[in-house]
Amino acid sequence: MQSFNQPSHIIVTCSKRITPFLQLEVEELGFKIRKAFTTGIELIGTLNDCIRLNLNLRCASQVLYSLKFFYCNNPDELYRAVSQIQWESIIQKDGYFSVTSNVNNSTITNSLFANVKVKDAIVDRFRNKLNERPDSGPEIDKTVIHLFWKEDNAEIFIDTSGETLSKHGYRKIPGKAPMMESLAAATVLATKWDRTSPFINPMCGSSTLAIEAAMLATNRHPGLFRDNYGFMHILGFDNAFWEQEKQKLSDQFKTIPDFKIIATDISEDAINISRINAGAAGLIDLIEFKVCDFEETFVPENGNGIVFFNPEYGERLGDEIELEKTYAAIGDFMKKKCKGYTGYVFTGNFNLAKKIGLKTKRKIEFYNGKIDCRLLEYELYSGTKRMDKKK
């Protein structure tokens, strides 16, 4: 039986450029980070710590718990090293496991081959020790074993997450071109929002940004919406500890008097989808939805909050020409109706961003999938001057 209190090397992965916000989350949970890198962070902890991380993190993708680090030059060495791990104390003999990998080694031309070698080593050990074996396949809803192999360095992990943490579980209907929940959370964390002042989200789409903002403000965590993780299928899993940690999530809810999140969209379908998703997140009463053009969005005076746009980027020439007017109108809206607020525009089209016509205070780098994006910040104090569009 695998000890859930045995410290080991833990890697928490995330999408590129999200690491600073993941690091902030992990530190707020009381963990000490040993190393931060492009797609994640490294720390020391137990499998029970992995349970806490999985339940609480908004910006993470996977939480990987190390079983063994070794030097490896070829598939035969990989097989031998993996077969030495006591898999019978980790995976149920009548259970199910899958193998994932991140491989960069000259002897491997197809990462699926490395996966098969890991699978074979696990299965053969079970046969030799117990004369029976668990099932295996591509599904990642049970025990998941992850191989990291770069040049001659290899490491075997338990993927304690299984399905990615990037999806937070409340989004029943994604809507058109939705932002991934982990990215939405990171962009909100990147703003100067104090989590008590108004959060205005025109052009809200399926309202992922508004819902993530409401979750942050009320201290709701993604673990509330999910009942299956990779760690639950490891021998030694303590269901009582899991239930205790999940109860803590409910006990941490915050109530904020006069709290206001406003989400608007010109599409009635988008607002209907938004209401369904907000309802699934238990936040329907905290977000004011309205079908209207973004220029008609109500912005409370003296709110000192933020207004956050995530407009289309324009994939075709005709779209981009039409969107120039939209981006210019966004600038006019923030200038005229949002004085005292801080404005944000998330975009992957830097030429269109110039049409906003306001002086940018900060440009925060993100990726949306493979698209190079920026979160642009604007101080909307009284008397903001419009820039010359030719600049």
N, C-alpha and C positions, 0 to 999 in steps of 0.2 A: 504493500500500500504506500503510495506517494505521500510524504509528509507535507502538509499544507503550511507548516511553520518553519520549513527549512529555507534559509536565505540563499538566494542565487542572483545571477545576473539577469536583469529585466530590460528589455528594449520596448519602448512605446513608440510606435510608428505614426506618422501623419503625412499629409500631402506636403509637397514642397512649399516653402515660405510660410507655413503655419507654425513651425517649431517655436518661435518666441511666445506665442499665445498658449500652446500646449505646455511649455515650460512654466508659464505663469500659473496655469491650472494645477500642475503637479506639485509645485511648491506650496500653493495654497492648501493642498491636502496634507502638507507636513513632510513630504519626501525631500531628500537631498539628492540633487541631480549630479551625477558624476561627469556626464558629458552630454553636450548638445550637438547635433549634426543636422544636415540638410533635411532629412526626412524623419526626424525623431529625436528621442532622448534616451539616455542610459541611466539606470539606477540599480541599487541593490534592494531586494525585498523578497517576500515570501509569496506563495500562491494565494494566501489570504489577502496579502497586499494587492495582488492582481485582481482579486474580486472587487476591492474598493476602487481601484483604478478603472476597471470596466464599468462600474455603476456610475461613476461620477464625471468622467471626462467627456467634454463636448467636442474637442478638436482632434481627438485621436482616431487612428484607423484600426490598429491591432495592439494587443498587449502580449508580448512574447516572453515566456519564462524559460531560461536556459537550463538544459539538462546536461550538455556536454560540449566542451570546446576541444578541437583536435586539429592536428595538421593532416592534410589530405591531398594527395597528388593525382589520384585516379579513382575510377569507380570501385575497384576491388578494395582499396583502402577505406573508401566510404562504407562499403558493406560491412567490413570487419569492425570498424569503429561503432557503427550503429547497432550491430548485433551484440555488442558487449553491454549495452544499456539494459537494465532490468525492466523490460517492458511489461512483464507479467505483474509488476507492482504499480503500473500506471494505467494500462488499458484493460478493461474488462474482457475476460476470455471469450465471452459471448457478445461482446460489444461491436462497435463499428468505428473505424478511423479513416482519415484521409491524410494525404501528404501534399503540402505546398512547398514552394522553394523559390529562392532567389540565387541563381547560379551564374558565376562568371569564371569558368575554368577551361583551359584549352583542350582538355580531354572530353568535354561535354559539348556536343553540338545541339542537343535538344534537352531542355530542362526536364521534360517528362521522363527521360531516361534516368536522370538522377532520382526523380520521385519514385520510379519503379525499384531502383536499387535500395532505397530506404524502406519501401514497403516490403520488399522481399526479405530484408534483414530482420524486420519486426516479425513477419509471419513465420520465418524459419526458426527464430528463437522460441516463439510460442509452441511450434510443433515439437521442437527438441525438448522443451521443459515440461509442457503440459499435454502434448499429443493432441492438441486442438488449437484453433486460431480464431481471432475475431474477423468479421467481414471488413472489407475495405472498398473504397470507391471514391468518386469525385465530390460527393456531397460534403459540405463543411458544417453540418448542423450537429455533429457529435464530437468525438475527440479529433483534434486537428494537430498534426505534427508538422513543424516547419523546419526546412533546411536552409541555412545561409552558407554559401560556399563561394569564396572569392580567392582566386589563385590557389595558394596552398593552405588557406585558413578556412576551417569549417566549424559550424556550430549547429547543434540540434536543439530546437525549442519546442515547448508546448505552446501552441497558439491558444491562449486562454480566452480569446474573444470568439473565435469561430467566424461567424458572419461579421462583416466590417462594422466598426463603431461609428463610421462616418454617417450612417443612416440612423436617425434617432428614434424611429419607430412610430411616430405619431402621424406621419404624412401618408394618409390613406390614398390620396389622389395627388400625383406629382404636379399636374398642370403642365403648361408649356415652358420648355427649357428651364427647369427649376435649378436653383443653386443648391449644391449639396449641403446638408445640414451642418456638417463640421466646418465647411468654409463659411457659411452664414454666421455661425457662432464666432469664428475667428475674426471676421470683419467687424462684428459688433464690439468684440473685445478690443479691437484696434482703435475704436473711436474714443472720444472724450466723454461719452455719456456716463452720467452719475447713477443711472439705474433707478432714479426717482422722478426726474423731470420728464416732460413729454418726449415720446419717440414717434416721429411722423414718417410714414412710409408710403408716399405716393407711388403709383405704378407698381403695386405690391405683388402682382401675379398670384401665386398660390400662398403667399404670406409667410414663406420660410423665415425671412428676416424679422418680421413682426413677431412671429411665434418664438423664435430664438431669443429675441429681446425680452419678451414677456417671461420666458423661462429663466433668464438671467436675473431679472428684477425680482422675481418671486422665489429664487433659489430652488427651482425645480431642475432635476438632472435627468439625462437620457435613460438611466437605469430604471426609471419608473415605468417605462413603456415596453420593456423587454423581459421575457421569461426564459430565454434559452441562451446560454453561453458555452464556449468550449470547456471552461473549467468545471462545469457541472457534470461532465462525463469522464472525469478522472477519478480513479480509485482513491478514496480518502476524502472526497468532497464532503464537507460538513454543511448539510442543508440548514441547520439551525443558525450557523454563522451567516450564511447567505440571507436568511430571513431577517436576521437582526440588522444587517447592513442595509437591506432594502427598507426596513422600517425607519431607519435613520433618515432616509431620503424624504419620507413623508413628514417626519417630525421637524424638518428644517425649513418648511414652507414659510415664506414671509408675506405679510399683508401690508400694502403701502397705501395710505389714505390719499384719495384724489389722484391716483395714478392713472395716466392716460397714454395709451398707444392708439394711434389712428392709422388705419390702412385703407387705401383707396385704389380703385382700378376702373378703367373705362369698360372693362369686360364684366358682364353680369356672371358669366360662367366662372371667371377667375375668383370673384367674390364668393360665389357659392362653394367653390372648392376650398377657399380660405376658411370659410365658416366650418366646413366639415373637418378640416385639419386642426383648426383651433379647438374644436369640440373634442377631438380625440386626445388632444394634449391637456384638456381640462382648463383651457384658457379662454373660452368663448366669451366670458363676461368681462375680460380684461382688455379686449381689443374692440375698438369701434370700427366697423366695416361700412364702407359706402361705395356705391357704384357712381363714378363721376370721372370726368377728365381731371388729370392731376392738377391742373391750374385752379380747379374748384375745391381742392382739399382744404379743409378747415385747419388753421394753425393757431393755437391759443396764443394770445398776446402775452408778452413778458414771460414766456415759458422757459426760456434759457435751456432748452433741450437740444435735440438734434433732429435734422430732417435727412432721410437716407433714401437715395434713388439708386435703383439697379436697372437702368434702361437697356434696351436692345443695343447690340454692337453694330449691326448691319453686315450681313453676309454677301449681299449682292449690291452692285453699283447703284441701282435704283433705290434700294433700301437706304443706302448711306446718304444719298442726296436728300431724301425725305427726312431722314433722321437729323440732318443738320438743323432743320427748323425746330425739331423736338429738343435737341440739346441747347439751342439758343433760348428756347422757352423755359427750360429748366433753370437756366441762369437768371432769367427775368423773374421767375417765380420766387427763387431763393432771395434775390435782391429786394423784391418788393413786399413779399408776404412773410419772410422768415427772419426779420431783424431781431437780433439778440440770440439767435440760434447758431449752431454750428452745422454747416451743410456737408454732406458726403455724397459722392457719386462714384459708384463702382462700375468700371468699364474696361473693355478690352480693345477699344478703338481710340487711340490717342489723337487722331486727327479730329474725330467728332468731339472729343473732350475740349479741344481748343475753342469750339463754338459756344461753350458755356459762358465764356467771356468774363469770368471772375478770377481774381488772383488766388492761386492755389497756395495754401499754407503748408500742407504736407502731401506727399505722394508715397503711399504705402504699397509695397509690391506684393502681389498675390498671383497664383495661377488659378484659373477656372478650367479644370481639365488640363488641356495642353495650351490653353490661350493665356498669353502673357497679359496680366491685368494690373490695374492700379485702383486703389481706393483714394480718391482725391478729397482733400479736406479744405473747406472754405469757412473763414470767419465772417459771419453775416452781421457785423455790428452796424449800427446806424451810420449812414454816410458812406457805405461801401461804394467804391468807384468802379464803374465798368471799364474793362480794359479795351484798348483798341484791337478790334478783331484781326487787324492785319499783323499783329505781333505774334 
